[in-house]
Amino acid sequence: MSPLATTLKTNLEAEAKQFHDVVDHHMDVPWPDFLRAWGELREIDILKRDDEGAYYIEKI
């Protein structure tokens, strides 16, 4: 897993966030790099959504 994907994973394990909030928090990252990291999380199928649509990852 890339360093950015690991960071995203850690952040979403700590707190559920709307996608736009995740993006806003990483505005310093080029968009293609962000999408690749997000894609890594989607690929391993660990992203969940709460009742308000916020993304989170359950800690294992």
C-alpha positions in Angstrom: 0.0 0.0 0.0 1.3 3.4 -0.9 2.2 5.9 1.9 -0.8 8.1 0.9 -3.2 5.2 1.0 -1.8 4.2 4.4 -2.4 7.8 5.6 -6.0 7.8 4.2 -6.6 4.4 5.9 -5.3 5.7 9.3 -7.4 8.8 9.0 -10.6 6.9 8.1 -10.0 4.4 10.9 -9.9 7.3 13.4 -13.0 9.2 12.1 -15.7 8.9 9.4 -15.4 11.6 6.8 -17.3 12.8 3.7 -15.4 12.3 0.5 -15.1 16.1 0.0 -13.5 16.4 3.5 -10.9 13.8 2.7 -10.1 15.5 -0.6 -9.9 19.0 1.1 -7.5 17.6 3.7 -5.1 16.5 0.9 -5.3 19.4 -1.4 -1.5 19.4 -1.5 -1.5 16.0 -3.3 -1.8 15.9 -7.1 -5.3 14.7 -8.1 -4.0 11.6 -10.0 -2.0 10.6 -7.0 -4.9 11.0 -4.6 -7.2 9.0 -6.9 -4.6 6.2 -7.1 -4.4 6.0 -3.3 -8.2 6.1 -3.0 -8.4 3.4 -5.6 -6.1 1.2 -3.5 -8.5 1.4 -0.6 -11.5 0.6 -2.9 -9.6 -2.3 -4.5 -9.0 -4.0 -1.1 -12.7 -3.4 -0.3 -12.3 -1.9 3.2 -14.2 1.3 2.8 -17.6 1.4 4.5 -20.2 4.2 4.6 -22.3 5.3 7.6 -25.9 6.4 7.6 -24.9 9.9 6.5 -22.7 8.7 3.6 -19.4 9.3 5.3 -16.6 6.9 4.6 -14.9 5.0 7.4 -12.7 1.9 7.9 -13.3 -0.5 10.7 -10.1 -1.1 12.7 -9.2 -4.8 12.8 
